[in-house]
């Protein structure tokens, strides 16, 4: 009887609802999460039909050439970048990746019935008969006891536990490719230099750099000539100092060293002239570049500079 009662407790439980309802709720939650991702992309990534962008601007130093002393000429330019917002923010992509459903039901049923009946009977008669005065005594005693106990005990308990885990899912492959394309497209939009024509400025920059390289070459040659001159002077001093009273052969050797010194001085002077000429050309090209940056056309800037004879172009 007890087993049948426990069986009846489980009969009719809506197991399909107990298990299916949390799973359906998890599917609905996943749909809401996916819709929130789409809404985020639409609201944050787009402004109507156009991509929403963030503008960044900064100053960038550009080496435009070298001056007469060999130092870099640095020009500061304003650079602006137009970056899509989706490329610099995290796109939320939550995913319900685990659902745990736990249903525990415990039925404890017990029934106890106890019946006790006690009966007790007692009878006593006393009689007295005499010939004298008439007397009689009678006594009757009886007792009945009855006890009945009935006990019933039952206990039912149920536990229903649903646990849902959600985590940040990886970026979908399609969205990853779109973001990669966007990232590759992020580049400086423009170099703002309104004071000059960009094509003329770039052309003049090439001339300045070329003139700077020519100066470096001539300076290196001049240093070689100076080294040779110092070596020739040292040999000449050794030739005239080791012989206080030189003979004819020693005198010819000293004269030869003196001639070598003169030739080295001549070569050094010629190389110095070439170096100064290249330095003057570099300064000229730098002045033209400076005028172009100020908005002067290249042709006008070239004519405005003095020529070698000191007159205008």
Secondary structure by P-SEA (a helix, b strand, c coil): caaaaaaaaacccccccccaaaaaaaaaaaaaaaaaaaaaaaaccccccccbbbbbbbbbbbbcccccccccbbbbbbbbbbbbcccccccbbbbccbbbbbbbbbbbbbbbbbbbbbbbbbbbbbbbbccccbbbbbbbbbbbbbbbbbbbbbbbbbbbbbbbbbccccccaaaaaaaaaaaaaccccccccccccaaaaaaaaaaaaaaaaaaaaaaaaaaaaaaaaaaaaaaaaaaaaacccccaaaaaaaaaaaaaaaaaaaaaaaaaaaaaaaaaaaaaaaaaaaaaaacccaaaaaaaccccccccc
